[in-house]
Amino acid sequence: MNLVSILSLATVTPPHILSQAEALDTARDLIGGNFADFERLSAVYANAGIQHRQLAMPVDWYRSPRSFPERTAAYLDVALDLFVAAAQRALAEADVRPQDVHTIVTISSTGIATPSLEARAMSRLPFRSDVARVPVFGLGCAGGASGLSLASKLARATPGSTVLFVTVELCSLALRIDKADKADIISTALFGDGAAACVLRSGEEGFVQISGSAEKTWSDTLDIMGWQAEPTGLGVVLNRAIPIFARREMRQAMTEMLAPQGLSIEDVDQFICHPGGAKVVDAIEAALSLDQGALAQEREVLRDHGNMSAPTVLFVLDRYRQAGLPPLSVLNALGPGFTASSLTLRCAA
């Protein structure tokens, strides 16, 4: 089989930095008065494993109620900037010109853009006029893994073609200050904003090769994670039972995803996981029988950036790349559906 290589990987974040202490104080000011159990639930800020994260807008922007058009305008402005920055860095690292890209896969679920982000980026990057555009909405936190899988399949389908994969998420724009619930408190303690990009090509050596991918979606789990449409925009759906679900289900799911590739959990040198939160990381370590602290890079990304949804697992992959990837890794993420997505990565080093 003609394997697909990841030639480059770039990560970017917006410039507005918010410490976790500031996040708690801000949330207390904005939503504490509208939710009677805020102080009881505020321990989630201390337990989230996050020191700071980056936001799309200055913190004062979030202090006023925002309409859906205002949120959309912020999304289009900031997401496009991050898209272009991540794409430029990934293309430069791969020594690929924008006009040499044949396909662009864009993953984003935190805002609506029609025309989509890659079309808007064509005014700032000289992509070819016949580039194939593949924008995907709705994958949420699983989008980094699922989107990379899709990009690899498109690269494999046309040997020699170049695929640019970009994922941008601005989770902070969903903050509600007039209708707060438990999900809002958890999300303000966890989520940040960021973007990542990769260049992929089949039949060429990169820093890692994608040798397989798989997904598993559980039935009757639509209420675990997602969005609900509201007058002011997208409202978060987030079930606090996700760590329990991950601890109970992930081992069997990973076994099922690896089996068709002739692999078992014990064959994997390193799992590279989307850190949905500190408790989720703990749950995955337990489910996969990993040594406590084995997912150290995941915890560091969570500490430095929070959960940025889809791009986060690529931030983690970049840290493992810098540390030195082992021969066999499995990148995986959980997201709305409820879905587990995984990619098998092979490295010659």
Secondary structure, DSSP 4 states (H G I P E B T S, - for coil): ---EEEEEEEEE--SEEEEHHHHHHHHHHHHGGG-TTHHHHTHHHHHS--SEEEESS-GGGGGS---HHHHHHHHHHHHHHHHHHHHHHHHHHHT--GGG--EEEEE--SS--SS-HHHHHTTTS---TT-EEEEE-S-GGGHHHHHHHHHHHHHHHSTT-EEEEEEEEEGGGG--SSS--HHHHHHHHHB-EEEEEEEEEETS--SEEEEEEEEEE-TT-TTSEEEEEETTEEEEEE-TTHHHHHHHHHHHHHHHHHGGGT--GGG-SEEEE----HHHHHHHHHHTTPPTT--HHHHHHHHHH-B-STTHHHHHHHHHHHH---SEEEEEEEETTTEEEEEEEE---
